[in-house]
Amino acid sequence: MTYLDRILEYHRERARSDRRPLAALAEQSAAAGPIRPFASALVGSGRLAVISEIKRRSPSRGELAPDLDPATLARSYAAGGASALSVLTDAPHFGGSVDDLVAARNAVGLPVIRKDFTVSVRDLHDARIMGADCVLLIVAALSDDELATFDALAGDLGLDRLIETHDEAEVERALAQTTGRLIGVNQRDLVTFEVDQGRAVRVAEAIPNTSVKVAESGVRGRADAEALAAAGYHAVLVGEYLVTSDDPIEALESLRVTTAHD
């Protein structure tokens, strides 16, 4: 089985065994606190926005920063000029947790995406309840019906949605089934977990200018940030480069290059 197969099997099995009453979850999510706008935080500064990730480990790389303190790291990211945070909540594969998301979001005023594998409507309610401002919808992991249903429900809950793609065909599916407000291109192949540094640049033209464009994974420094900004991206989502840096503030600041966007 591929990395993606194993991870999705785990999450879908959890979803199948989840017997929590949906009505009660909906009531909790409706009572959750105010949302911080996520997509709009990525535009308007004249610089490449950085979604800085709190990530303890990776299925392919193993341990990255297992002992990180999410609140401390979130404050460092804010000091370095991050536009938003990404927090892994998948425990068995990435070492993340809901507690990491709550601690990071409480430490700063930045909007936060719950970085996880959304496979059910309960996942969306959970994201809202834990305080996430945005959720990840991975085109490669979802059917057209799931994409459309989850995008609509997340919108009803007030959540922004980062629709993750890997190629032009997936961008086409994303635009057909979702609002397409926030489109990401992940340079990491979810089957092999290998990174293709040129993927986001190649796929950029398939994303309309009406979308906020996010390049995910594989950003190794300023040169990569400059190439992605030149290709039309509004933001980069960066994890390993930052969590393994000796100085995450300096590393983050180096990515905030000038863009052609307003």
C-alpha positions in Angstrom: 0.0 0.0 0.0 1.1 3.6 -0.6 1.5 6.2 2.1 -1.8 7.8 1.0 -3.6 4.4 1.0 -2.5 3.6 4.5 -3.3 7.0 5.9 -6.7 7.1 4.2 -7.6 3.6 5.3 -6.9 4.7 8.9 -9.0 7.8 8.7 -11.9 6.2 6.9 -12.0 3.3 9.4 -12.1 5.9 12.2 -15.0 7.7 10.4 -16.9 4.5 9.9 -16.7 3.6 13.6 -17.6 7.2 14.8 -21.1 6.9 16.3 -21.2 10.4 17.8 -24.7 12.0 17.1 -24.3 14.4 14.2 -26.9 16.8 15.6 -25.0 17.2 18.8 -21.8 17.9 16.9 -23.6 20.5 14.7 -24.9 22.2 17.9 -21.3 22.4 19.3 -19.8 23.7 16.1 -22.6 26.3 15.8 -21.6 27.6 19.3 -17.9 27.8 18.6 -16.0 31.1 18.8 -15.4 33.6 16.1 -13.6 32.6 12.9 -10.4 34.4 11.8 -10.4 34.9 8.1 -7.8 32.6 6.5 -7.9 33.1 2.7 -8.0 36.9 3.0 -5.0 36.9 5.3 -2.8 35.6 2.4 -3.3 38.6 0.1 -2.8 42.3 0.0 0.6 42.7 1.6 2.7 42.8 -1.6 4.8 40.0 -0.2 4.6 36.2 -0.5 2.5 35.1 2.4 3.8 32.2 4.5 1.6 29.6 6.1 3.9 28.3 8.7 3.4 24.8 9.8 3.7 23.1 13.2 4.8 19.6 12.3 6.5 17.1 14.6 7.2 14.3 12.1 6.6 13.0 8.6 5.8 9.5 7.3 8.7 9.7 4.9 11.3 11.6 6.9 10.5 10.4 10.4 11.0 12.7 13.4 11.5 16.3 12.6 10.8 18.2 15.8 9.2 15.8 18.2 9.7 18.0 21.3 8.5 21.3 19.8 6.3 23.5 21.9 3.4 24.6 19.7 2.7 27.9 21.5 6.4 28.9 21.5 6.8 28.1 17.8 3.5 29.9 16.9 4.9 33.0 18.6 8.1 32.7 16.7 6.2 32.4 13.4 4.2 35.4 14.2 7.3 37.4 15.0 8.8 36.3 11.7 5.8 37.7 9.7 3.7 34.5 9.1 0.3 35.2 7.6 -1.3 32.1 9.0 -0.5 28.8 10.8 -0.9 25.2 9.7 -1.1 22.6 12.5 -1.0 18.9 12.0 -3.7 17.1 14.0 -3.0 13.6 12.7 -1.4 11.6 15.5 -0.3 8.2 14.2 1.4 9.5 11.0 2.5 13.0 11.8 2.6 13.1 15.6 0.1 16.0 15.7 -2.9 16.5 18.0 -5.9 18.7 18.6 -4.0 20.0 21.6 -1.2 21.3 19.3 -3.8 23.3 17.3 -5.5 24.7 20.4 -2.2 25.8 22.0 -0.9 27.4 18.8 -4.1 29.3 18.0 -4.4 30.5 21.6 -0.8 31.8 21.6 -1.2 34.2 18.6 -3.8 36.1 16.6 -3.2 34.3 13.3 -5.7 32.2 11.5 -5.1 28.5 11.6 -5.7 25.6 9.1 -6.3 22.2 10.5 -3.9 20.1 8.5 -5.4 16.6 8.4 -7.2 14.2 6.2 -10.9 15.3 6.0 -13.0 12.2 5.1 -16.4 12.9 6.8 -18.8 15.6 7.8 -17.9 15.0 11.4 -14.3 16.0 10.6 -15.6 19.4 9.6 -17.6 19.9 12.7 -14.6 18.8 14.8 -12.4 21.3 13.0 -14.8 24.1 13.9 -15.2 23.0 17.5 -11.4 22.8 18.1 -11.0 26.4 16.8 -9.7 25.9 13.2 -10.4 28.7 10.8 -9.7 26.6 7.6 -9.7 22.9 6.6 -7.8 20.9 4.0 -9.7 19.1 1.3 -7.4 16.8 -0.7 -8.7 16.2 -4.2 -6.8 12.9 -4.6 -8.4 11.6 -1.4 -12.0 12.5 -2.1 -14.8 11.7 -4.7 -16.5 14.5 -6.6 -19.5 14.1 -4.3 -17.4 14.3 -1.2 -15.5 17.4 -2.5 -18.8 19.2 -3.2 -20.5 18.2 0.0 -17.5 19.0 2.3 -16.8 22.3 0.6 -20.5 23.4 0.9 -20.7 22.3 4.6 -17.4 23.9 5.5 -18.7 27.1 4.0 -21.9 26.9 5.9 -19.8 26.5 9.1 -17.8 29.6 8.2 -14.6 27.7 7.5 -12.2 28.5 4.6 -11.1 25.5 2.5 -7.7 24.9 1.1 -8.4 22.6 -1.9 -5.2 20.6 -2.4 -4.3 19.5 -5.9 -1.3 17.8 -7.6 -1.8 18.3 -11.3 -4.0 20.1 -13.9 -6.7 17.4 -13.9 -7.1 17.8 -10.1 -7.3 21.5 -10.5 -10.1 21.0 -13.0 -11.9 18.8 -10.5 -11.4 21.3 -7.7 -12.9 24.1 -9.8 -15.9 22.0 -10.8 -16.8 20.8 -7.3 -15.8 23.7 -5.0 -15.9 27.4 -4.9 -12.2 27.4 -5.8 -11.5 30.4 -3.6 -8.3 28.8 -2.2 -6.4 26.3 -4.4 -3.2 24.6 -3.3 -0.6 22.7 -5.3 1.2 20.1 -3.2 4.7 19.4 -4.6 4.9 16.2 -2.6 3.5 13.2 -4.3 1.1 11.6 -1.8 1.7 8.1 -3.3 5.5 8.1 -3.0 6.0 11.2 -0.7 8.8 12.4 -3.0 8.9 16.1 -3.7 8.9 17.5 -7.3 10.3 21.1 -6.9 8.9 22.2 -10.3 5.4 20.9 -9.9 3.8 24.0 -8.5 5.3 26.2 -11.2 4.1 23.9 -13.9 0.5 23.7 -12.6 0.2 27.4 -11.7 -1.3 28.4 -15.1 -4.2 26.0 -14.7 -5.4 27.9 -11.6 -7.5 31.0 -12.4 -6.5 34.4 -11.2 -9.7 34.6 -9.2 -8.3 32.0 -6.8 -5.8 32.5 -4.0 -2.9 30.3 -5.1 -0.9 28.3 -2.5 2.2 26.3 -3.1 2.7 23.5 -0.6 5.8 21.4 0.3 9.3 21.5 -1.0 10.2 25.1 -0.2 13.9 25.0 0.8 14.7 28.7 1.0 14.5 32.1 -0.7 15.2 30.9 -4.2 12.3 28.6 -4.1 10.1 31.3 -2.7 11.1 33.7 -5.5 10.3 31.1 -8.2 6.9 30.5 -6.8 6.1 34.2 -6.4 7.2 34.7 -10.0 4.8 31.9 -11.0 1.9 33.8 -9.5 1.5 32.2 -6.1 0.1 34.3 -3.3 1.4 32.0 -0.5 3.6 29.1 0.4 2.8 26.5 3.1 6.1 25.5 4.7 6.8 22.9 7.4 10.0 21.0 7.3 12.2 23.9 6.3 11.0 25.9 9.3 10.7 23.3 12.0 14.2 22.0 11.3 15.7 25.5 11.2 18.0 26.7 14.0 16.3 30.1 13.7 12.7 29.8 12.4 12.1 33.6 12.6 15.1 34.3 10.2 14.1 31.4 8.0 10.6 32.6 7.7 11.6 36.2 7.0 13.8 35.0 4.1 10.7 33.6 2.4 8.6 36.8 2.4 9.7 37.9 -1.0 8.0 40.7 -3.0 5.2 39.6 -5.3 3.4 41.2 -8.2 0.1 40.9 -6.3 -1.5 43.8 -4.6 
